[in-house]
Amino acid sequence: MPRSWVSPGVAYLTRGFLSVIFPTASSIIIIQHLAFLQGFRVSPWPLSLVVLGAAPLGFAAYIFMDEISQRRRATRLGARLVPRVKGKLPGNLDKIVGIFMRLETEYLGQPALDEMKELGPTLNFRFFWEDDIMTSEPQHMKAMLVTDFRITSKFGEAVDSVLGTGVFNSDGNLRRACRLHRTMTRPFFNNDRIRHFEIFDRHATRTIALAKERFRMDLAIDFQDLISRFTLDSASEFLFGHCTDSLSAELPFPHNARESTNTIQKDITAAFSDAFSQAQHAISRRIIIGSTWPMTEIYTDSTARHMKVASEFLDPIFEAALKRHSTAAKSDANETTGNETLVDHLVKLTSDSKIIKDETLNILLAGRDSITSTLTSAIYLLAMHPEVLSRLREEIISNFGLNGVPTYVDIKEMKYMQAFLNETMRLFPAVPFGVRETIHDTTWTSPEPEKEPLFVPGGVMIVYAIFFMHRRTDLWGPDALEFDPDRWLDERLQKYLLPNPSIFLPFNAGPRICLGQKLAYNQMSFVLPSMCPPAWWAEKDGRQAIERFKPKSHVLLYAEGGMWVKMTAVDDVEVIQ
């Protein structure tokens, strides 16, 4: 993926400089010319200082006029402004600093959640006088995901160096770029293809064998690391026809165990995984900062080093897949076989190698990282709730025995398995926060029915907080913060979810609903049989008080420090500790 040699910060400052220097120079020339016509002689240097000194006044005037304009446009639409966060310093600088200082120690999203407790489920952070709206209101999310909202240009600029222009970052409105990318990839995820479990079976068997080997040594494993290897090997073979074989590398040891020996394969695989994770952290920081993020990357692109490592790992895979397709095209007709990979499929539609690489990288992110995230959360919840593990095991055995391989029909029949996965994704959605941008001025229904609708200006970045919505007691009942798969099987399903299905969005909705959600359910169903939080979390409310790992988020949710677990065999049952 080619990258510019100019850092984001230099490019940003250059654009800013040009946007200032040309108007300033034009103003000086015009004033001097008018003075000359009137018989006056004006020195350019004092005049330059006056013109430049007027810039702050101009900016203040712009903010003032923008405020008036927003209020007038809102009034015309019979609406009110979104409630705003009000800091003590100009541009809410104190709020920005406070959020960044709390990010490392607080529970995921807590700073924003604290503001919502004061202002309601939809608010405007208004950082540096720029509208930054966040919502946890299902009606607002539905409006964003099924109508004419787009992937924000600010988001696109922030993630382009990692995700390129793939299906998750296709710019423009939903009717053009997004539809094109999804049309390209959708046929690959048909029912016939996702029902083939041979790949999952082979890699799952190997994964379980590695775990048992470590448990026989009475040592814990980092399940997050182990399952990321399983999903990487499965996804790479499924998508590219080339297995990365990351499971062949030695697993990491707990910090209090002997040091593991490094292998070449481990270095390559671990380097890729770490680099891709760090790249996601970088783009997450960019999104939080907002449109001025390039100012924090004056000397270098914060993702460049990490993506170089990722490319060194991925490029040979792409090249092998393209070579295989080229060889097959020369030797055979244009028939499609059941072994066709995503790259094989895309090559038939485009010869643009960048589109092919961007598209597959985006799908790999979904196929590997999102499933890793959910399965990591699942193993944590099973460890915390042994009664759920027992029920889940009982259902699995009743459907296909102790050693049987599940089929697509088996998985569809496992209602408790589906309930367990849904409840896992409710509390710990793999994508906890999403981003969209308004195309034009619009209004949203007010969360408070007695008040006017909310006015949302055009061109504004909006963060929709699925993580918060999935835990709201007014939407899910008083026990919303508790883990209970039965809520998907008893009267609570009819009471809360069925009347308002928009309150559960682990796979998005509308035109951007996840293409691989069935594949994800199948793969997660097939597999199933840390860093500790600070002590003061126990003094807080809600799940923060009982959590035994630190949920964090870059683009996707993950367990900071890994998810270290141990299992012991009791009557051939793996009991998670």
C-alpha positions, 0 to 999 in steps of 0.5 A, spaced: 500 500 500 503 506 497 504 511 502 506 519 501 513 520 504 510 527 507 508 526 514 501 527 516 503 533 520 507 537 515 501 536 509 496 539 514 501 545 516 502 546 509 495 546 507 493 550 513 499 555 511 497 556 504 490 557 506 492 563 510 498 565 506 494 566 500 488 570 503 493 574 507 497 576 501 491 578 497 489 582 502 495 586 503 496 587 495 489 589 495 490 594 500 496 597 498 493 598 491 487 602 494 492 606 498 496 607 492 490 610 488 488 614 493 495 617 493 498 614 500 504 610 501 503 604 506 509 599 508 507 592 507 510 590 514 506 593 518 500 592 514 502 584 514 502 585 522 495 588 522 492 583 517 495 577 521 493 580 527 486 580 525 486 572 524 484 571 531 478 576 531 476 573 524 476 566 527 472 568 533 467 572 528 466 565 525 465 561 531 460 567 533 456 566 526 456 559 526 453 559 533 448 564 530 447 560 524 446 553 527 441 556 532 437 559 526 437 552 522 435 549 528 429 553 529 427 553 522 426 545 522 423 546 529 429 543 533 434 544 538 441 544 539 444 537 541 446 538 549 453 540 549 459 539 554 461 545 557 468 545 560 472 551 564 477 552 558 476 555 551 474 550 546 473 545 552 481 544 553 480 541 560 475 536 558 480 534 552 486 533 557 481 530 562 479 524 557 486 523 555 488 522 562 483 517 564 483 513 558 489 508 561 486 507 568 478 508 567 473 503 565 472 503 557 468 509 555 467 511 562 469 519 561 464 519 556 458 515 560 459 520 566 458 526 561 451 522 558 449 521 565 449 529 566 446 531 559 443 525 556 444 519 551 446 524 546 451 530 547 456 534 543 463 534 546 464 541 542 472 540 542 475 546 539 469 549 537 468 543 532 461 539 533 463 532 535 456 528 537 456 522 541 449 518 541 447 511 545 440 512 543 437 506 538 433 511 534 439 515 532 443 509 531 438 506 526 437 513 523 445 513 521 445 506 519 439 505 514 439 512 511 443 517 508 449 518 513 456 516 510 463 514 513 466 521 515 471 524 511 475 525 518 474 518 519 477 516 512 483 520 513 484 517 519 484 510 517 486 510 510 494 509 512 491 502 515 485 500 512 485 504 505 479 504 501 476 497 503 469 496 505 469 499 512 472 505 509 469 506 502 467 514 502 462 517 499 454 516 500 451 509 501 449 508 494 455 509 491 462 507 494 459 503 499 455 499 495 460 498 490 465 495 495 459 490 498 457 488 491 464 485 490 465 481 497 458 479 498 457 473 493 463 470 497 459 470 503 454 465 501 450 460 505 454 454 501 461 457 502 460 458 510 457 452 511 464 448 510 467 447 516 473 443 514 478 448 515 475 450 522 475 443 524 482 442 522 485 449 526 480 448 532 483 441 533 490 444 533 488 449 537 485 445 543 491 440 542 496 446 544 492 448 550 491 441 553 499 441 552 500 447 556 495 445 561 498 439 562 504 443 564 500 446 569 501 453 566 496 458 564 495 460 557 493 467 554 487 465 550 486 472 547 493 470 543 491 463 542 484 464 539 487 470 535 492 465 532 486 460 530 482 466 527 488 468 523 490 461 520 483 460 519 481 466 516 488 466 511 486 459 509 479 461 508 480 468 504 487 467 501 487 459 500 494 460 504 495 458 511 499 463 515 501 457 520 501 461 526 499 456 531 506 452 529 509 458 533 510 457 541 505 460 545 507 465 550 508 463 557 506 467 563 510 472 566 512 468 572 514 462 568 520 460 564 522 464 558 520 461 552 525 460 546 524 465 540 523 462 533 523 465 526 516 463 525 514 466 532 517 473 530 514 473 524 507 472 526 507 475 533 510 482 529 504 482 525 499 481 530 503 486 534 504 491 529 497 491 526 494 492 533 499 498 534 496 501 527 489 500 530 491 504 536 494 509 532 488 510 528 483 510 534 488 516 537 487 520 531 479 519 531 479 521 538 483 527 537 479 529 531 480 533 525 487 536 528 490 529 529 495 531 524 498 536 528 500 530 533 504 527 527 509 532 525 515 528 524 512 521 522 506 517 520 504 514 526 502 508 522 507 507 517 512 503 521 507 498 524 504 497 517 511 496 514 511 490 518 504 488 517 505 488 509 512 484 510 507 479 513 501 480 508 504 481 501 507 474 500 500 471 501 497 476 496 502 475 491 501 467 492 494 468 491 495 472 485 500 467 482 495 461 483 489 465 480 494 467 474 496 460 473 489 457 474 486 462 469 492 460 464 490 452 465 483 452 465 476 455 463 473 460 467 469 456 472 468 457 479 470 452 484 468 451 491 475 452 493 475 459 490 478 464 495 476 471 496 482 473 492 480 469 487 473 472 487 476 479 487 481 478 481 475 476 477 472 483 478 478 488 478 485 488 476 487 494 481 492 490 486 490 496 491 483 495 491 484 487 492 489 488 498 485 493 501 478 489 501 482 483 503 485 487 509 478 489 511 475 483 511 481 480 515 480 485 520 473 483 521 474 475 520 480 475 525 480 481 530 472 481 531 472 474 532 478 474 536 475 479 541 468 476 541 471 469 543 476 472 548 470 475 552 466 469 551 472 465 555 472 470 560 464 470 561 465 462 562 470 462 567 466 467 571 460 463 570 461 456 571 453 454 571 453 457 564 459 453 562 455 446 564 449 448 560 453 450 554 456 443 554 450 439 556 447 442 549 453 441 545 453 434 547 446 433 546 447 435 539 453 432 537 456 428 542 463 428 545 467 427 539 462 429 533 463 435 528 458 440 528 454 441 522 450 447 520 444 444 522 447 442 529 449 449 530 442 452 528 439 448 533 443 450 539 439 455 542 443 456 548 449 457 544 446 462 540 443 466 547 450 465 550 454 468 544 448 474 543 449 475 551 457 476 550 456 480 544 451 485 548 456 486 554 462 486 550 461 488 542 467 487 538 466 494 535 464 498 541 464 505 538 462 506 530 463 513 526 459 516 521 458 523 518 451 527 516 451 529 509 446 535 510 442 538 516 437 533 519 433 532 526 433 526 530 427 524 535 428 527 542 430 522 547 425 526 552 418 526 548 416 532 551 422 536 548 423 538 541 427 534 536 435 535 536 438 538 530 444 535 527 448 539 522 451 537 516 458 535 515 459 533 523 462 527 525 458 522 530 460 517 534 455 511 536 456 508 542 454 501 541 457 499 548 453 504 552 446 502 548 447 495 550 448 496 557 442 501 558 437 499 564 432 503 560 432 499 554 434 492 557 431 492 564 434 493 571 439 487 570 442 490 564 449 490 567 448 482 569 451 477 564 444 472 563 444 468 556 437 466 559 434 473 557 434 471 550 430 465 551 425 468 556 419 473 557 425 479 557 426 477 549 419 479 548 419 485 553 425 488 550 428 486 544 423 484 539 419 491 540 425 495 539 430 490 535 435 496 534 437 496 541 442 490 539 447 492 534 453 487 534 453 487 527 451 494 525 445 494 521 442 497 514 446 497 508 452 496 512 450 490 516 456 485 517 457 481 511 460 475 515 455 475 521 453 468 519 460 466 518 462 469 525 456 465 528 458 459 525 466 459 527 465 462 534 460 456 535 465 451 532 470 453 537 467 453 544 467 447 548 491 479 564 492 484 566 488 485 572 484 491 573 486 496 579 483 495 586 479 501 586 474 499 580 471 495 586 468 501 589 465 503 583 458 502 580 456 497 575 460 491 571 466 495 573 466 493 580 466 486 578 470 486 572 476 481 572 480 484 566 480 491 563 476 491 556 480 496 552 478 499 545 482 501 539 478 499 533 475 493 536 475 491 543 480 487 546 483 485 553 489 489 555 494 484 557 491 478 554 486 473 557 490 468 561 486 462 563 487 455 566 483 449 565 483 442 568 480 436 566 474 433 571 471 427 568 473 429 561 470 436 562 475 442 561 473 447 567 476 454 566 479 457 571 
